[in-house]
Amino acid sequence: MKAIDTFPGRESPGEKTGTNTATKVSPLDRPALMRLERVARETGLSRTHIRALVRDGRFPKPIRIGLRAVAWSTSELFAWIEKRAGERDATTTEKSRPHLAPPAKPKRRGRMGGSL
């Protein structure tokens, strides 16, 4: 029995496969909208980080589906993931990343701030 919610590389718990091959999934096999829990699971990001990225304009905006409910478009979400993968591939030749270096620690002085 095939699961309704099968994505590439994922099988339903009852489905046994001999190999770990991903099959091409048509857009009709995916749900049209995903709630926050599902978005977090698919992206590997925390719910708080997703909300911060949306606020900063660096993540697709959710669609209001009720008074207190929002969801994300599956096509927009997977397009965002593909874009991130493309950015990763474009920067693989970059050796150093100074923007990721930890900040320099200030020199520690004595209790009174001066020398003895």
Secondary structure, DSSP 4 states (H G I P E B T S, - for coil): ---TT--TT---TT---SS-PPPP--GGGS-SEE-HHHHHHHH---HHHHHHHHHTT-SPPPEE-SSS-EEEEHHHHHHHHHHHHHHHHHTTT----GGGSPPPPPPP--TTSS--
